[in-house]
């Protein structure tokens, strides 16, 4: 087990440049993304999710530029399960010294029926194929069952187990629509850990539609999650994501509640990181 997956270490997976950029009105150019990525490296994040390379030529170029120049964190690209998406993702992140492919597919009934128009059997096969394709490029593969909070637990676990068996080393459990409460989320994370066998890290990705993204993320950590996906200032799609600064400071200042857990963040860089992201995105930091 490497340093980033020790049981007492909470991995900080920053998605400011991917999910954060999906905030209404935010559109970053390559130079702006590089400036933020450089600060994230100084901050000491473990992973930078640099973008969604298949989404546009501009996103591909930004991810490639970050992978070519940023040292320290592992550079991650997001990809749907289509092989062409995974191939494009790898092309973008290949220059990085440390690389991860993050692939996802929805597992909730409503998403499978109305968005994917796929049967559960097709979704399961697609997840296995995607993880296998990603493993042809790198042994650092993350898999997410989109809309996990509204997914049938038994089916989602079938997909998660298949992803681990196919080679995924991180299972990220997303509350895609910000629907969960802390008690529900803790129970779901704990149940997944008990159910899924193999060598993997469990991760959480929470949205803030009910104002619970940080609370849900910390509940997941209490239940055994050892990676938290978050953004600077909590920016993100719709109501935003879990705010990294709040996650980190909760873990640092409350060892009584989170005994023995460590994060690698340089907290003296948090305020500067917040100001840089606020200036570049035009999103002010909340006044209180």
Residue pairs with C-beta under 8 A, 6 or more apart in sequence:
1 7
3 9
4 11
4 46
4 74
5 11
5 169
5 201
5 226
7 226
8 260
8 261
8 262
9 226
9 261
9 262
9 263
9 264
10 221
10 225
10 226
10 227
10 228
10 251
10 261
10 262
10 263
11 46
11 47
11 201
11 203
11 226
11 227
11 228
12 44
12 45
12 46
12 47
12 227
12 228
12 230
12 244
12 247
12 248
12 263
12 264
12 265
13 45
13 46
13 47
13 49
13 76
13 203
13 227
13 228
13 229
13 230
14 40
14 45
14 47
14 48
14 49
14 73
14 229
14 230
14 231
14 232
14 244
15 49
15 205
15 229
15 230
15 231
15 236
15 241
16 36
16 40
16 231
16 232
16 235
16 244
16 277
17 28
17 33
17 36
17 37
17 40
17 48
17 49
17 50
17 51
17 62
17 66
18 49
18 50
18 51
18 52
18 78
19 49
19 205
19 229
19 231
19 236
19 237
19 241
20 26
20 231
20 232
20 235
20 236
20 241
20 277
20 281
21 27
21 28
21 51
22 236
22 237
23 235
23 236
23 237
23 240
23 281
23 283
25 282
26 235
26 281
26 282
26 283
28 36
28 62
28 280
28 281
29 58
29 62
30 58
30 61
30 62
30 65
32 280
33 50
33 51
33 62
33 65
33 66
34 62
34 65
34 66
34 69
34 70
35 276
35 280
36 232
36 276
36 277
36 280
37 48
37 50
37 66
37 70
38 70
39 269
39 272
39 273
39 276
40 48
40 70
40 73
40 232
40 273
41 48
41 70
41 71
41 72
41 73
42 266
42 269
42 273
43 265
43 266
43 269
43 270
43 273
44 72
44 264
44 265
44 266
44 269
45 73
45 244
45 264
45 265
46 73
46 74
46 227
46 264
47 73
47 74
47 75
47 76
47 100
47 227
48 66
48 70
48 73
48 74
48 75
48 76
49 76
49 77
49 78
49 102
49 229
50 62
50 63
50 66
50 67
50 75
50 76
50 77
50 92
50 93
51 59
51 60
51 62
51 63
51 66
51 77
51 78
51 92
52 59
52 77
52 78
52 79
53 59
53 60
53 63
53 64
53 77
53 78
53 79
53 88
53 89
53 91
53 92
53 93
54 60
54 79
54 80
54 84
54 85
54 88
54 89
60 88
60 91
60 92
63 75
63 77
63 92
63 93
64 91
64 92
64 93
64 95
66 75
66 96
67 75
67 92
67 93
67 94
67 95
67 96
67 99
68 95
68 96
70 96
71 97
73 98
74 96
74 98
74 99
74 100
74 140
75 93
75 96
75 98
75 99
75 100
76 93
76 99
76 100
76 101
76 102
76 142
77 89
77 90
77 92
77 93
77 100
77 101
77 102
78 89
78 102
78 103
78 104
79 85
79 86
79 88
79 89
79 101
79 102
79 103
79 104
79 130
79 134
80 103
80 104
80 105
80 130
81 103
81 104
81 105
81 126
81 127
81 129
81 130
82 130
83 129
83 130
83 133
85 103
86 101
86 103
86 130
86 133
86 134
86 137
87 133
89 101
89 103
90 99
90 101
90 134
90 137
90 138
93 99
93 100
93 101
94 137
98 140
99 137
99 138
99 140
100 138
100 140
100 141
100 142
100 170
101 134
101 137
101 138
101 140
101 141
101 142
102 141
102 142
102 143
102 144
102 172
103 130
103 131
103 134
103 141
103 142
103 143
103 144
104 143
104 144
104 145
104 146
104 172
104 174
105 116
105 123
105 126
105 127
105 130
105 145
105 146
105 159
106 112
106 115
106 116
106 123
106 145
106 146
106 147
107 123
107 145
107 146
107 147
107 148
107 151
107 152
107 155
107 156
107 159
108 146
108 147
108 148
108 150
108 151
108 152
109 150
109 151
109 152
110 147
110 150
111 146
111 147
112 118
112 119
112 120
112 123
116 123
118 126
120 155
123 159
124 158
124 159
124 162
127 143
127 145
127 159
127 162
127 163
127 166
128 162
128 163
128 165
128 166
130 143
131 141
131 143
131 163
131 166
131 167
131 168
132 166
132 167
134 141
134 167
135 141
135 166
135 167
139 167
139 169
140 169
140 170
141 167
141 168
141 169
141 170
142 168
142 169
142 170
142 171
142 172
142 203
143 160
143 163
143 168
143 170
143 171
143 172
144 171
144 172
144 173
144 174
144 205
145 151
145 156
145 159
145 160
145 173
145 174
146 174
146 176
147 174
147 176
147 177
148 156
148 173
148 174
148 175
148 176
148 188
149 174
149 175
149 176
149 177
149 179
149 180
149 184
149 185
149 188
150 177
150 179
153 188
153 191
157 192
157 195
157 196
160 171
160 192
160 196
161 195
161 196
161 197
161 198
163 171
164 171
164 196
164 197
164 198
164 199
164 200
165 198
168 200
169 199
169 200
169 201
170 200
170 201
170 202
170 203
170 227
171 192
171 196
171 200
171 201
171 202
171 203
172 202
172 203
172 204
172 205
172 227
172 229
173 188
173 189
173 192
173 202
173 203
173 204
173 205
173 220
173 225
174 204
174 205
174 206
174 207
174 229
175 185
175 204
175 205
175 206
175 207
175 213
175 216
176 205
176 207
177 207
177 209
178 206
178 207
178 208
178 209
178 210
178 212
178 213
178 238
178 239
179 209
179 210
180 188
180 206
180 212
180 216
181 210
181 212
181 216
182 212
182 215
182 216
182 218
182 219
183 219
185 204
185 206
185 216
185 219
185 220
185 223
186 219
186 220
186 222
186 223
187 223
189 202
189 204
189 219
189 220
189 223
189 224
189 225
190 223
190 224
192 202
193 202
193 223
193 224
201 226
201 227
202 220
202 224
202 225
202 226
202 227
203 225
203 226
203 227
203 228
203 229
204 216
204 217
204 220
204 221
204 225
204 227
204 228
204 229
205 229
205 241
205 242
206 212
206 213
206 214
206 216
206 217
206 220
206 229
206 241
206 242
207 213
207 236
207 237
207 238
207 239
207 240
207 241
208 214
208 234
208 236
208 238
208 239
208 240
208 241
208 242
209 238
209 239
211 239
213 234
213 240
213 241
213 242
213 243
214 234
214 242
214 243
214 246
214 247
214 250
216 242
217 225
217 228
217 230
217 242
217 247
218 247
218 250
218 251
218 258
220 228
221 228
221 251
221 258
221 261
222 257
222 258
228 242
228 247
229 241
229 242
230 241
230 242
230 243
230 244
230 247
231 240
231 241
231 242
231 243
231 244
232 243
232 244
232 245
232 273
232 274
232 277
233 243
233 245
233 274
233 277
233 278
233 283
233 285
234 240
234 241
234 242
234 243
234 244
234 246
235 241
235 277
235 281
235 283
244 265
244 270
245 270
245 273
245 274
248 263
248 265
248 267
248 270
249 267
249 270
250 257
250 258
251 258
251 261
251 263
252 263
252 267
255 261
274 285
275 285
277 283
278 284
278 285
